Amino acid sequence: MNWLVDTQLPHQLATAFKKRGHHALHASELPQGHLTTDQAIIAHADREGAVVVTKDADFIAAYEVKGEPKRLVYVGTGNIRNSELILLIMNYLDLMCEALKDGGLIELDRNGITVR
């Protein structure tokens, strides 16, 4: 699967996706880097068939109102160590891939995932 990790999440998360055989890009690697707008992230993700992974609740609003991005993982863990976050996501990676193959929204917290 193809992943686009938003700027407020660690770059190491994109690396972890790659280690599991996925394509991944951190938003800081886009042409505008950390200044990339949410709309530009959405446009890039949908154009490339990527899942946006974010902590930014604005993406949920865009998904619910416009259906954009087509695939979204919202991380609602609050403050968490990067290593714990990566482990949590990797533990649910196969389930998330299956749930998002045709699009959708997943909310991830410390207790697991909710597919919406």
Phi and psi restraints in degrees (range 20) as a CNS / XPLOR table:
assign (resid 1 and name C) (resid 2 and name N)
       (resid 2 and name CA) (resid 2 and name C) 1.0 -106.9 20.0 2
assign (resid 2 and name N) (resid 2 and name CA)
       (resid 2 and name C) (resid 3 and name N) 1.0 129.7 20.0 2
assign (resid 2 and name C) (resid 3 and name N)
       (resid 3 and name CA) (resid 3 and name C) 1.0 -124.3 20.0 2
assign (resid 3 and name N) (resid 3 and name CA)
       (resid 3 and name C) (resid 4 and name N) 1.0 142.6 20.0 2
assign (resid 3 and name C) (resid 4 and name N)
       (resid 4 and name CA) (resid 4 and name C) 1.0 -124.7 20.0 2
assign (resid 4 and name N) (resid 4 and name CA)
       (resid 4 and name C) (resid 5 and name N) 1.0 110.1 20.0 2
assign (resid 4 and name C) (resid 5 and name N)
       (resid 5 and name CA) (resid 5 and name C) 1.0 -91.0 20.0 2
assign (resid 5 and name N) (resid 5 and name CA)
       (resid 5 and name C) (resid 6 and name N) 1.0 123.7 20.0 2
assign (resid 5 and name C) (resid 6 and name N)
       (resid 6 and name CA) (resid 6 and name C) 1.0 -67.5 20.0 2
assign (resid 6 and name N) (resid 6 and name CA)
       (resid 6 and name C) (resid 7 and name N) 1.0 160.3 20.0 2
assign (resid 6 and name C) (resid 7 and name N)
       (resid 7 and name CA) (resid 7 and name C) 1.0 -64.8 20.0 2
assign (resid 7 and name N) (resid 7 and name CA)
       (resid 7 and name C) (resid 8 and name N) 1.0 -27.2 20.0 2
assign (resid 7 and name C) (resid 8 and name N)
       (resid 8 and name CA) (resid 8 and name C) 1.0 -80.6 20.0 2
assign (resid 8 and name N) (resid 8 and name CA)
       (resid 8 and name C) (resid 9 and name N) 1.0 -3.1 20.0 2
assign (resid 8 and name C) (resid 9 and name N)
       (resid 9 and name CA) (resid 9 and name C) 1.0 -101.3 20.0 2
assign (resid 9 and name N) (resid 9 and name CA)
       (resid 9 and name C) (resid 10 and name N) 1.0 155.7 20.0 2
assign (resid 9 and name C) (resid 10 and name N)
       (resid 10 and name CA) (resid 10 and name C) 1.0 -69.4 20.0 2
assign (resid 10 and name N) (resid 10 and name CA)
       (resid 10 and name C) (resid 11 and name N) 1.0 144.5 20.0 2
assign (resid 10 and name C) (resid 11 and name N)
       (resid 11 and name CA) (resid 11 and name C) 1.0 -59.2 20.0 2
assign (resid 11 and name N) (resid 11 and name CA)
       (resid 11 and name C) (resid 12 and name N) 1.0 -29.8 20.0 2
assign (resid 11 and name C) (resid 12 and name N)
       (resid 12 and name CA) (resid 12 and name C) 1.0 -60.7 20.0 2
assign (resid 12 and name N) (resid 12 and name CA)
       (resid 12 and name C) (resid 13 and name N) 1.0 -23.6 20.0 2
assign (resid 12 and name C) (resid 13 and name N)
       (resid 13 and name CA) (resid 13 and name C) 1.0 -66.5 20.0 2
assign (resid 13 and name N) (resid 13 and name CA)
       (resid 13 and name C) (resid 14 and name N) 1.0 -42.8 20.0 2
assign (resid 13 and name C) (resid 14 and name N)
       (resid 14 and name CA) (resid 14 and name C) 1.0 -60.6 20.0 2
assign (resid 14 and name N) (resid 14 and name CA)
       (resid 14 and name C) (resid 15 and name N) 1.0 -40.7 20.0 2
assign (resid 14 and name C) (resid 15 and name N)
       (resid 15 and name CA) (resid 15 and name C) 1.0 -62.0 20.0 2
assign (resid 15 and name N) (resid 15 and name CA)
       (resid 15 and name C) (resid 16 and name N) 1.0 -40.7 20.0 2
assign (resid 15 and name C) (resid 16 and name N)
       (resid 16 and name CA) (resid 16 and name C) 1.0 -63.9 20.0 2
assign (resid 16 and name N) (resid 16 and name CA)
       (resid 16 and name C) (resid 17 and name N) 1.0 -40.7 20.0 2
assign (resid 16 and name C) (resid 17 and name N)
       (resid 17 and name CA) (resid 17 and name C) 1.0 -59.9 20.0 2
assign (resid 17 and name N) (resid 17 and name CA)
       (resid 17 and name C) (resid 18 and name N) 1.0 -43.9 20.0 2
assign (resid 17 and name C) (resid 18 and name N)
       (resid 18 and name CA) (resid 18 and name C) 1.0 -62.5 20.0 2
assign (resid 18 and name N) (resid 18 and name CA)
       (resid 18 and name C) (resid 19 and name N) 1.0 -39.6 20.0 2
assign (resid 18 and name C) (resid 19 and name N)
       (resid 19 and name CA) (resid 19 and name C) 1.0 -64.1 20.0 2
assign (resid 19 and name N) (resid 19 and name CA)
       (resid 19 and name C) (resid 20 and name N) 1.0 -24.6 20.0 2
assign (resid 19 and name C) (resid 20 and name N)
       (resid 20 and name CA) (resid 20 and name C) 1.0 -90.8 20.0 2
assign (resid 20 and name N) (resid 20 and name CA)
       (resid 20 and name C) (resid 21 and name N) 1.0 8.4 20.0 2
assign (resid 20 and name C) (resid 21 and name N)
       (resid 21 and name CA) (resid 21 and name C) 1.0 91.0 20.0 2
assign (resid 21 and name N) (resid 21 and name CA)
       (resid 21 and name C) (resid 22 and name N) 1.0 11.8 20.0 2
assign (resid 21 and name C) (resid 22 and name N)
       (resid 22 and name CA) (resid 22 and name C) 1.0 -99.0 20.0 2
assign (resid 22 and name N) (resid 22 and name CA)
       (resid 22 and name C) (resid 23 and name N) 1.0 164.3 20.0 2
assign (resid 22 and name C) (resid 23 and name N)
       (resid 23 and name CA) (resid 23 and name C) 1.0 -91.5 20.0 2
assign (resid 23 and name N) (resid 23 and name CA)
       (resid 23 and name C) (resid 24 and name N) 1.0 135.5 20.0 2
assign (resid 23 and name C) (resid 24 and name N)
       (resid 24 and name CA) (resid 24 and name C) 1.0 -148.6 20.0 2
assign (resid 24 and name N) (resid 24 and name CA)
       (resid 24 and name C) (resid 25 and name N) 1.0 147.6 20.0 2
assign (resid 24 and name C) (resid 25 and name N)
       (resid 25 and name CA) (resid 25 and name C) 1.0 -139.3 20.0 2
assign (resid 25 and name N) (resid 25 and name CA)
       (resid 25 and name C) (resid 26 and name N) 1.0 136.7 20.0 2
assign (resid 25 and name C) (resid 26 and name N)
       (resid 26 and name CA) (resid 26 and name C) 1.0 -90.7 20.0 2
assign (resid 26 and name N) (resid 26 and name CA)
       (resid 26 and name C) (resid 27 and name N) 1.0 139.3 20.0 2
assign (resid 26 and name C) (resid 27 and name N)
       (resid 27 and name CA) (resid 27 and name C) 1.0 -56.6 20.0 2
assign (resid 27 and name N) (resid 27 and name CA)
       (resid 27 and name C) (resid 28 and name N) 1.0 -25.2 20.0 2
assign (resid 27 and name C) (resid 28 and name N)
       (resid 28 and name CA) (resid 28 and name C) 1.0 -65.5 20.0 2
assign (resid 28 and name N) (resid 28 and name CA)
       (resid 28 and name C) (resid 29 and name N) 1.0 -16.2 20.0 2
assign (resid 28 and name C) (resid 29 and name N)
       (resid 29 and name CA) (resid 29 and name C) 1.0 -87.8 20.0 2
assign (resid 29 and name N) (resid 29 and name CA)
       (resid 29 and name C) (resid 30 and name N) 1.0 -6.7 20.0 2
assign (resid 29 and name C) (resid 30 and name N)
       (resid 30 and name CA) (resid 30 and name C) 1.0 -72.1 20.0 2
assign (resid 30 and name N) (resid 30 and name CA)
       (resid 30 and name C) (resid 31 and name N) 1.0 162.0 20.0 2
assign (resid 30 and name C) (resid 31 and name N)
       (resid 31 and name CA) (resid 31 and name C) 1.0 -53.7 20.0 2
assign (resid 31 and name N) (resid 31 and name CA)
       (resid 31 and name C) (resid 32 and name N) 1.0 -35.2 20.0 2
assign (resid 31 and name C) (resid 32 and name N)
       (resid 32 and name CA) (resid 32 and name C) 1.0 -90.8 20.0 2
assign (resid 32 and name N) (resid 32 and name CA)
       (resid 32 and name C) (resid 33 and name N) 1.0 -0.2 20.0 2
assign (resid 32 and name C) (resid 33 and name N)
       (resid 33 and name CA) (resid 33 and name C) 1.0 56.5 20.0 2
assign (resid 33 and name N) (resid 33 and name CA)
       (resid 33 and name C) (resid 34 and name N) 1.0 -135.2 20.0 2
assign (resid 33 and name C) (resid 34 and name N)
       (resid 34 and name CA) (resid 34 and name C) 1.0 -67.1 20.0 2
assign (resid 34 and name N) (resid 34 and name CA)
       (resid 34 and name C) (resid 35 and name N) 1.0 -11.2 20.0 2
assign (resid 34 and name C) (resid 35 and name N)
       (resid 35 and name CA) (resid 35 and name C) 1.0 -91.7 20.0 2
assign (resid 35 and name N) (resid 35 and name CA)
       (resid 35 and name C) (resid 36 and name N) 1.0 2.3 20.0 2
assign (resid 35 and name C) (resid 36 and name N)
       (resid 36 and name CA) (resid 36 and name C) 1.0 -62.3 20.0 2
assign (resid 36 and name N) (resid 36 and name CA)
       (resid 36 and name C) (resid 37 and name N) 1.0 129.2 20.0 2
assign (resid 36 and name C) (resid 37 and name N)
       (resid 37 and name CA) (resid 37 and name C) 1.0 -73.9 20.0 2
assign (resid 37 and name N) (resid 37 and name CA)
       (resid 37 and name C) (resid 38 and name N) 1.0 159.9 20.0 2
assign (resid 37 and name C) (resid 38 and name N)
       (resid 38 and name CA) (resid 38 and name C) 1.0 -57.8 20.0 2
assign (resid 38 and name N) (resid 38 and name CA)
       (resid 38 and name C) (resid 39 and name N) 1.0 -42.4 20.0 2
assign (resid 38 and name C) (resid 39 and name N)
       (resid 39 and name CA) (resid 39 and name C) 1.0 -63.6 20.0 2
assign (resid 39 and name N) (resid 39 and name CA)
       (resid 39 and name C) (resid 40 and name N) 1.0 -37.2 20.0 2
assign (resid 39 and name C) (resid 40 and name N)
       (resid 40 and name CA) (resid 40 and name C) 1.0 -68.3 20.0 2
assign (resid 40 and name N) (resid 40 and name CA)
       (resid 40 and name C) (resid 41 and name N) 1.0 -36.6 20.0 2
assign (resid 40 and name C) (resid 41 and name N)
       (resid 41 and name CA) (resid 41 and name C) 1.0 -64.4 20.0 2
assign (resid 41 and name N) (resid 41 and name CA)
       (resid 41 and name C) (resid 42 and name N) 1.0 -45.6 20.0 2
assign (resid 41 and name C) (resid 42 and name N)
       (resid 42 and name CA) (resid 42 and name C) 1.0 -60.5 20.0 2
assign (resid 42 and name N) (resid 42 and name CA)
       (resid 42 and name C) (resid 43 and name N) 1.0 -47.1 20.0 2
assign (resid 42 and name C) (resid 43 and name N)
       (resid 43 and name CA) (resid 43 and name C) 1.0 -61.2 20.0 2
assign (resid 43 and name N) (resid 43 and name CA)
       (resid 43 and name C) (resid 44 and name N) 1.0 -43.9 20.0 2
assign (resid 43 and name C) (resid 44 and name N)
       (resid 44 and name CA) (resid 44 and name C) 1.0 -63.7 20.0 2
assign (resid 44 and name N) (resid 44 and name CA)
       (resid 44 and name C) (resid 45 and name N) 1.0 -46.7 20.0 2
assign (resid 44 and name C) (resid 45 and name N)
       (resid 45 and name CA) (resid 45 and name C) 1.0 -61.0 20.0 2
assign (resid 45 and name N) (resid 45 and name CA)
       (resid 45 and name C) (resid 46 and name N) 1.0 -46.8 20.0 2
assign (resid 45 and name C) (resid 46 and name N)
       (resid 46 and name CA) (resid 46 and name C) 1.0 -68.3 20.0 2
assign (resid 46 and name N) (resid 46 and name CA)
       (resid 46 and name C) (resid 47 and name N) 1.0 -36.2 20.0 2
assign (resid 46 and name C) (resid 47 and name N)
       (resid 47 and name CA) (resid 47 and name C) 1.0 -65.3 20.0 2
assign (resid 47 and name N) (resid 47 and name CA)
       (resid 47 and name C) (resid 48 and name N) 1.0 -37.6 20.0 2
assign (resid 47 and name C) (resid 48 and name N)
       (resid 48 and name CA) (resid 48 and name C) 1.0 -94.7 20.0 2
assign (resid 48 and name N) (resid 48 and name CA)
       (resid 48 and name C) (resid 49 and name N) 1.0 -1.0 20.0 2
assign (resid 48 and name C) (resid 49 and name N)
       (resid 49 and name CA) (resid 49 and name C) 1.0 70.0 20.0 2
assign (resid 49 and name N) (resid 49 and name CA)
       (resid 49 and name C) (resid 50 and name N) 1.0 30.6 20.0 2
assign (resid 49 and name C) (resid 50 and name N)
       (resid 50 and name CA) (resid 50 and name C) 1.0 -94.6 20.0 2
assign (resid 50 and name N) (resid 50 and name CA)
       (resid 50 and name C) (resid 51 and name N) 1.0 155.6 20.0 2
assign (resid 50 and name C) (resid 51 and name N)
       (resid 51 and name CA) (resid 51 and name C) 1.0 -91.3 20.0 2
assign (resid 51 and name N) (resid 51 and name CA)
       (resid 51 and name C) (resid 52 and name N) 1.0 127.1 20.0 2
assign (resid 51 and name C) (resid 52 and name N)
       (resid 52 and name CA) (resid 52 and name C) 1.0 -83.3 20.0 2
assign (resid 52 and name N) (resid 52 and name CA)
       (resid 52 and name C) (resid 53 and name N) 1.0 129.7 20.0 2
assign (resid 52 and name C) (resid 53 and name N)
       (resid 53 and name CA) (resid 53 and name C) 1.0 -114.2 20.0 2
assign (resid 53 and name N) (resid 53 and name CA)
       (resid 53 and name C) (resid 54 and name N) 1.0 120.6 20.0 2
assign (resid 53 and name C) (resid 54 and name N)
       (resid 54 and name CA) (resid 54 and name C) 1.0 -150.1 20.0 2
assign (resid 54 and name N) (resid 54 and name CA)
       (resid 54 and name C) (resid 55 and name N) 1.0 160.8 20.0 2
assign (resid 54 and name C) (resid 55 and name N)
       (resid 55 and name CA) (resid 55 and name C) 1.0 -105.9 20.0 2
assign (resid 55 and name N) (resid 55 and name CA)
       (resid 55 and name C) (resid 56 and name N) 1.0 -0.8 20.0 2
assign (resid 55 and name C) (resid 56 and name N)
       (resid 56 and name CA) (resid 56 and name C) 1.0 -85.7 20.0 2
assign (resid 56 and name N) (resid 56 and name CA)
       (resid 56 and name C) (resid 57 and name N) 1.0 111.9 20.0 2
assign (resid 56 and name C) (resid 57 and name N)
       (resid 57 and name CA) (resid 57 and name C) 1.0 -64.2 20.0 2
assign (resid 57 and name N) (resid 57 and name CA)
       (resid 57 and name C) (resid 58 and name N) 1.0 -17.9 20.0 2
assign (resid 57 and name C) (resid 58 and name N)
       (resid 58 and name CA) (resid 58 and name C) 1.0 -59.7 20.0 2
assign (resid 58 and name N) (resid 58 and name CA)
       (resid 58 and name C) (resid 59 and name N) 1.0 -29.5 20.0 2
assign (resid 58 and name C) (resid 59 and name N)
       (resid 59 and name CA) (resid 59 and name C) 1.0 -68.4 20.0 2
assign (resid 59 and name N) (resid 59 and name CA)
       (resid 59 and name C) (resid 60 and name N) 1.0 -33.7 20.0 2
assign (resid 59 and name C) (resid 60 and name N)
       (resid 60 and name CA) (resid 60 and name C) 1.0 -64.2 20.0 2
assign (resid 60 and name N) (resid 60 and name CA)
       (resid 60 and name C) (resid 61 and name N) 1.0 -44.1 20.0 2
assign (resid 60 and name C) (resid 61 and name N)
       (resid 61 and name CA) (resid 61 and name C) 1.0 -59.9 20.0 2
assign (resid 61 and name N) (resid 61 and name CA)
       (resid 61 and name C) (resid 62 and name N) 1.0 -44.2 20.0 2
assign (resid 61 and name C) (resid 62 and name N)
       (resid 62 and name CA) (resid 62 and name C) 1.0 -63.2 20.0 2
assign (resid 62 and name N) (resid 62 and name CA)
       (resid 62 and name C) (resid 63 and name N) 1.0 -39.4 20.0 2
assign (resid 62 and name C) (resid 63 and name N)
       (resid 63 and name CA) (resid 63 and name C) 1.0 -64.6 20.0 2
assign (resid 63 and name N) (resid 63 and name CA)
       (resid 63 and name C) (resid 64 and name N) 1.0 -46.1 20.0 2
assign (resid 63 and name C) (resid 64 and name N)
       (resid 64 and name CA) (resid 64 and name C) 1.0 -69.3 20.0 2
assign (resid 64 and name N) (resid 64 and name CA)
       (resid 64 and name C) (resid 65 and name N) 1.0 -33.6 20.0 2
assign (resid 64 and name C) (resid 65 and name N)
       (resid 65 and name CA) (resid 65 and name C) 1.0 -87.0 20.0 2
assign (resid 65 and name N) (resid 65 and name CA)
       (resid 65 and name C) (resid 66 and name N) 1.0 -44.9 20.0 2
assign (resid 65 and name C) (resid 66 and name N)
       (resid 66 and name CA) (resid 66 and name C) 1.0 -112.0 20.0 2
assign (resid 66 and name N) (resid 66 and name CA)
       (resid 66 and name C) (resid 67 and name N) 1.0 -9.2 20.0 2
assign (resid 66 and name C) (resid 67 and name N)
       (resid 67 and name CA) (resid 67 and name C) 1.0 72.9 20.0 2
assign (resid 67 and name N) (resid 67 and name CA)
       (resid 67 and name C) (resid 68 and name N) 1.0 24.2 20.0 2
assign (resid 67 and name C) (resid 68 and name N)
       (resid 68 and name CA) (resid 68 and name C) 1.0 -124.0 20.0 2
assign (resid 68 and name N) (resid 68 and name CA)
       (resid 68 and name C) (resid 69 and name N) 1.0 138.0 20.0 2
assign (resid 68 and name C) (resid 69 and name N)
       (resid 69 and name CA) (resid 69 and name C) 1.0 -70.5 20.0 2
assign (resid 69 and name N) (resid 69 and name CA)
       (resid 69 and name C) (resid 70 and name N) 1.0 166.3 20.0 2
assign (resid 69 and name C) (resid 70 and name N)
       (resid 70 and name CA) (resid 70 and name C) 1.0 -65.3 20.0 2
assign (resid 70 and name N) (resid 70 and name CA)
       (resid 70 and name C) (resid 71 and name N) 1.0 -34.6 20.0 2
assign (resid 70 and name C) (resid 71 and name N)
       (resid 71 and name CA) (resid 71 and name C) 1.0 -127.8 20.0 2
assign (resid 71 and name N) (resid 71 and name CA)
       (resid 71 and name C) (resid 72 and name N) 1.0 131.3 20.0 2
assign (resid 71 and name C) (resid 72 and name N)
       (resid 72 and name CA) (resid 72 and name C) 1.0 -145.7 20.0 2
assign (resid 72 and name N) (resid 72 and name CA)
       (resid 72 and name C) (resid 73 and name N) 1.0 134.5 20.0 2
assign (resid 72 and name C) (resid 73 and name N)
       (resid 73 and name CA) (resid 73 and name C) 1.0 -117.7 20.0 2
assign (resid 73 and name N) (resid 73 and name CA)
       (resid 73 and name C) (resid 74 and name N) 1.0 117.3 20.0 2
assign (resid 73 and name C) (resid 74 and name N)
       (resid 74 and name CA) (resid 74 and name C) 1.0 -99.6 20.0 2
assign (resid 74 and name N) (resid 74 and name CA)
       (resid 74 and name C) (resid 75 and name N) 1.0 122.9 20.0 2
assign (resid 74 and name C) (resid 75 and name N)
       (resid 75 and name CA) (resid 75 and name C) 1.0 -94.5 20.0 2
assign (resid 75 and name N) (resid 75 and name CA)
       (resid 75 and name C) (resid 76 and name N) 1.0 109.4 20.0 2
assign (resid 75 and name C) (resid 76 and name N)
       (resid 76 and name CA) (resid 76 and name C) 1.0 -113.8 20.0 2
assign (resid 76 and name N) (resid 76 and name CA)
       (resid 76 and name C) (resid 77 and name N) 1.0 44.7 20.0 2
assign (resid 76 and name C) (resid 77 and name N)
       (resid 77 and name CA) (resid 77 and name C) 1.0 -87.3 20.0 2
assign (resid 77 and name N) (resid 77 and name CA)
       (resid 77 and name C) (resid 78 and name N) 1.0 -9.2 20.0 2
assign (resid 77 and name C) (resid 78 and name N)
       (resid 78 and name CA) (resid 78 and name C) 1.0 69.0 20.0 2
assign (resid 78 and name N) (resid 78 and name CA)
       (resid 78 and name C) (resid 79 and name N) 1.0 -160.7 20.0 2
assign (resid 78 and name C) (resid 79 and name N)
       (resid 79 and name CA) (resid 79 and name C) 1.0 -67.0 20.0 2
assign (resid 79 and name N) (resid 79 and name CA)
       (resid 79 and name C) (resid 80 and name N) 1.0 130.9 20.0 2
assign (resid 79 and name C) (resid 80 and name N)
       (resid 80 and name CA) (resid 80 and name C) 1.0 -153.4 20.0 2
assign (resid 80 and name N) (resid 80 and name CA)
       (resid 80 and name C) (resid 81 and name N) 1.0 144.5 20.0 2
assign (resid 80 and name C) (resid 81 and name N)
       (resid 81 and name CA) (resid 81 and name C) 1.0 -61.7 20.0 2
assign (resid 81 and name N) (resid 81 and name CA)
       (resid 81 and name C) (resid 82 and name N) 1.0 146.3 20.0 2
assign (resid 81 and name C) (resid 82 and name N)
       (resid 82 and name CA) (resid 82 and name C) 1.0 -56.1 20.0 2
assign (resid 82 and name N) (resid 82 and name CA)
       (resid 82 and name C) (resid 83 and name N) 1.0 -43.2 20.0 2
assign (resid 82 and name C) (resid 83 and name N)
       (resid 83 and name CA) (resid 83 and name C) 1.0 -63.4 20.0 2
assign (resid 83 and name N) (resid 83 and name CA)
       (resid 83 and name C) (resid 84 and name N) 1.0 -38.1 20.0 2
assign (resid 83 and name C) (resid 84 and name N)
       (resid 84 and name CA) (resid 84 and name C) 1.0 -68.4 20.0 2
assign (resid 84 and name N) (resid 84 and name CA)
       (resid 84 and name C) (resid 85 and name N) 1.0 -41.2 20.0 2
assign (resid 84 and name C) (resid 85 and name N)
       (resid 85 and name CA) (resid 85 and name C) 1.0 -61.8 20.0 2
assign (resid 85 and name N) (resid 85 and name CA)
       (resid 85 and name C) (resid 86 and name N) 1.0 -47.1 20.0 2
assign (resid 85 and name C) (resid 86 and name N)
       (resid 86 and name CA) (resid 86 and name C) 1.0 -62.4 20.0 2
assign (resid 86 and name N) (resid 86 and name CA)
       (resid 86 and name C) (resid 87 and name N) 1.0 -44.3 20.0 2
assign (resid 86 and name C) (resid 87 and name N)
       (resid 87 and name CA) (resid 87 and name C) 1.0 -60.5 20.0 2
assign (resid 87 and name N) (resid 87 and name CA)
       (resid 87 and name C) (resid 88 and name N) 1.0 -43.7 20.0 2
assign (resid 87 and name C) (resid 88 and name N)
       (resid 88 and name CA) (resid 88 and name C) 1.0 -59.6 20.0 2
assign (resid 88 and name N) (resid 88 and name CA)
       (resid 88 and name C) (resid 89 and name N) 1.0 -48.2 20.0 2
assign (resid 88 and name C) (resid 89 and name N)
       (resid 89 and name CA) (resid 89 and name C) 1.0 -65.2 20.0 2
assign (resid 89 and name N) (resid 89 and name CA)
       (resid 89 and name C) (resid 90 and name N) 1.0 -42.6 20.0 2
assign (resid 89 and name C) (resid 90 and name N)
       (resid 90 and name CA) (resid 90 and name C) 1.0 -64.9 20.0 2
assign (resid 90 and name N) (resid 90 and name CA)
       (resid 90 and name C) (resid 91 and name N) 1.0 -32.2 20.0 2
assign (resid 90 and name C) (resid 91 and name N)
       (resid 91 and name CA) (resid 91 and name C) 1.0 -65.0 20.0 2
assign (resid 91 and name N) (resid 91 and name CA)
       (resid 91 and name C) (resid 92 and name N) 1.0 -28.5 20.0 2
assign (resid 91 and name C) (resid 92 and name N)
       (resid 92 and name CA) (resid 92 and name C) 1.0 -106.7 20.0 2
assign (resid 92 and name N) (resid 92 and name CA)
       (resid 92 and name C) (resid 93 and name N) 1.0 7.1 20.0 2
assign (resid 92 and name C) (resid 93 and name N)
       (resid 93 and name CA) (resid 93 and name C) 1.0 -57.9 20.0 2
assign (resid 93 and name N) (resid 93 and name CA)
       (resid 93 and name C) (resid 94 and name N) 1.0 -48.5 20.0 2
assign (resid 93 and name C) (resid 94 and name N)
       (resid 94 and name CA) (resid 94 and name C) 1.0 -62.7 20.0 2
assign (resid 94 and name N) (resid 94 and name CA)
       (resid 94 and name C) (resid 95 and name N) 1.0 -42.2 20.0 2
assign (resid 94 and name C) (resid 95 and name N)
       (resid 95 and name CA) (resid 95 and name C) 1.0 -63.1 20.0 2
assign (resid 95 and name N) (resid 95 and name CA)
       (resid 95 and name C) (resid 96 and name N) 1.0 -41.1 20.0 2
assign (resid 95 and name C) (resid 96 and name N)
       (resid 96 and name CA) (resid 96 and name C) 1.0 -65.4 20.0 2
assign (resid 96 and name N) (resid 96 and name CA)
       (resid 96 and name C) (resid 97 and name N) 1.0 -42.3 20.0 2
assign (resid 96 and name C) (resid 97 and name N)
       (resid 97 and name CA) (resid 97 and name C) 1.0 -59.7 20.0 2
assign (resid 97 and name N) (resid 97 and name CA)
       (resid 97 and name C) (resid 98 and name N) 1.0 -45.2 20.0 2
assign (resid 97 and name C) (resid 98 and name N)
       (resid 98 and name CA) (resid 98 and name C) 1.0 -63.3 20.0 2
assign (resid 98 and name N) (resid 98 and name CA)
       (resid 98 and name C) (resid 99 and name N) 1.0 -44.7 20.0 2
assign (resid 98 and name C) (resid 99 and name N)
       (resid 99 and name CA) (resid 99 and name C) 1.0 -68.3 20.0 2
assign (resid 99 and name N) (resid 99 and name CA)
       (resid 99 and name C) (resid 100 and name N) 1.0 -27.7 20.0 2
assign (resid 99 and name C) (resid 100 and name N)
       (resid 100 and name CA) (resid 100 and name C) 1.0 -100.9 20.0 2
assign (resid 100 and name N) (resid 100 and name CA)
       (resid 100 and name C) (resid 101 and name N) 1.0 4.2 20.0 2
assign (resid 100 and name C) (resid 101 and name N)
       (resid 101 and name CA) (resid 101 and name C) 1.0 -59.1 20.0 2
assign (resid 101 and name N) (resid 101 and name CA)
       (resid 101 and name C) (resid 102 and name N) 1.0 -32.3 20.0 2
assign (resid 101 and name C) (resid 102 and name N)
       (resid 102 and name CA) (resid 102 and name C) 1.0 -108.9 20.0 2
assign (resid 102 and name N) (resid 102 and name CA)
       (resid 102 and name C) (resid 103 and name N) 1.0 13.1 20.0 2
assign (resid 102 and name C) (resid 103 and name N)
       (resid 103 and name CA) (resid 103 and name C) 1.0 105.6 20.0 2
assign (resid 103 and name N) (resid 103 and name CA)
       (resid 103 and name C) (resid 104 and name N) 1.0 170.3 20.0 2
assign (resid 103 and name C) (resid 104 and name N)
       (resid 104 and name CA) (resid 104 and name C) 1.0 134.7 20.0 2
assign (resid 104 and name N) (resid 104 and name CA)
       (resid 104 and name C) (resid 105 and name N) 1.0 -179.4 20.0 2
assign (resid 104 and name C) (resid 105 and name N)
       (resid 105 and name CA) (resid 105 and name C) 1.0 -124.9 20.0 2
assign (resid 105 and name N) (resid 105 and name CA)
       (resid 105 and name C) (resid 106 and name N) 1.0 131.7 20.0 2
assign (resid 105 and name C) (resid 106 and name N)
       (resid 106 and name CA) (resid 106 and name C) 1.0 -122.2 20.0 2
assign (resid 106 and name N) (resid 106 and name CA)
       (resid 106 and name C) (resid 107 and name N) 1.0 132.7 20.0 2
assign (resid 106 and name C) (resid 107 and name N)
       (resid 107 and name CA) (resid 107 and name C) 1.0 -105.7 20.0 2
assign (resid 107 and name N) (resid 107 and name CA)
       (resid 107 and name C) (resid 108 and name N) 1.0 129.3 20.0 2
assign (resid 107 and name C) (resid 108 and name N)
       (resid 108 and name CA) (resid 108 and name C) 1.0 -116.6 20.0 2
assign (resid 108 and name N) (resid 108 and name CA)
       (resid 108 and name C) (resid 109 and name N) 1.0 129.5 20.0 2
assign (resid 108 and name C) (resid 109 and name N)
       (resid 109 and name CA) (resid 109 and name C) 1.0 -134.0 20.0 2
assign (resid 109 and name N) (resid 109 and name CA)
       (resid 109 and name C) (resid 110 and name N) 1.0 -173.3 20.0 2
assign (resid 109 and name C) (resid 110 and name N)
       (resid 110 and name CA) (resid 110 and name C) 1.0 -63.8 20.0 2
assign (resid 110 and name N) (resid 110 and name CA)
       (resid 110 and name C) (resid 111 and name N) 1.0 -17.6 20.0 2
assign (resid 110 and name C) (resid 111 and name N)
       (resid 111 and name CA) (resid 111 and name C) 1.0 -95.7 20.0 2
assign (resid 111 and name N) (resid 111 and name CA)
       (resid 111 and name C) (resid 112 and name N) 1.0 -6.7 20.0 2
assign (resid 111 and name C) (resid 112 and name N)
       (resid 112 and name CA) (resid 112 and name C) 1.0 137.5 20.0 2
assign (resid 112 and name N) (resid 112 and name CA)
       (resid 112 and name C) (resid 113 and name N) 1.0 -154.3 20.0 2
assign (resid 112 and name C) (resid 113 and name N)
       (resid 113 and name CA) (resid 113 and name C) 1.0 -118.7 20.0 2
assign (resid 113 and name N) (resid 113 and name CA)
       (resid 113 and name C) (resid 114 and name N) 1.0 151.8 20.0 2
assign (resid 113 and name C) (resid 114 and name N)
       (resid 114 and name CA) (resid 114 and name C) 1.0 -125.7 20.0 2
assign (resid 114 and name N) (resid 114 and name CA)
       (resid 114 and name C) (resid 115 and name N) 1.0 123.1 20.0 2
assign (resid 114 and name C) (resid 115 and name N)
       (resid 115 and name CA) (resid 115 and name C) 1.0 -93.4 20.0 2
assign (resid 115 and name N) (resid 115 and name CA)
       (resid 115 and name C) (resid 116 and name N) 1.0 127.0 20.0 2
